[in-house]
Every structure is written in C-alpha cells, then in structure tokens.
C-alpha cells in the first residue's frame, strides 16, 4: 500500500484556499474549486503522483464546472 503524505495534501489545500480568497467568483465556482482541489490532492496522493499538480488540475476543473453552473 502506498504511503499517503498528509503534509503535502494539507499544503496543497492551504495554497488553494489562499489563492481562492483573492478572487470574488460566484459561490458555485468557489465550492467547485475547493472540492476539485481536495479530490485532486487525494487522487494524487493515492496514485503516487504529484499531490500539488493533481490539486491544481482538480482546482481548475472544479472551478470551471462551478463557473459554468454560476453563469447558467
């Protein structure tokens, strides 16, 4: 079983939280970005890949979906 690095996950989520605090997107965009960041970080940790890259990709996808929902 792979070792999940909790520190990297927490750092990734913290960075995303700080970055999202600077913008004023809609509520679904923010929620989507945070859910995407968390999901991406967990997937990256479990798969053995880069936690930060996975969190960044998850954030982008989640924010995109949330933005789409906000603009409907």
Residue pairs with C-beta under 8 A, 6 or more apart in sequence:
2 45
2 46
2 47
2 48
4 45
4 46
5 45
5 51
8 41
8 45
8 51
8 52
9 41
9 42
9 45
9 51
9 55
11 51
11 52
12 37
12 40
12 41
12 44
12 51
12 52
12 54
12 55
12 56
13 37
13 38
13 41
13 55
15 52
15 55
16 33
16 34
16 37
16 55
16 56
16 59
17 34
17 37
20 30
20 33
20 34
25 33
25 63
25 66
25 67
25 70
26 66
26 67
26 70
26 71
27 70
28 66
28 67
28 69
28 70
29 63
29 66
29 67
29 69
29 70
30 66
31 66
32 62
32 63
32 64
32 65
32 66
32 67
32 69
33 59
33 62
33 63
33 66
34 62
35 62
36 58
36 59
36 60
36 61
36 62
36 63
36 65
37 55
37 56
37 58
37 59
37 62
38 55
38 58
39 58
39 62
40 54
40 55
40 56
40 57
40 58
40 59
40 61
40 62
41 51
41 54
41 55
41 58
43 49
43 54
43 58
44 50
44 51
44 52
44 53
44 54
44 55
45 51
45 54
47 54
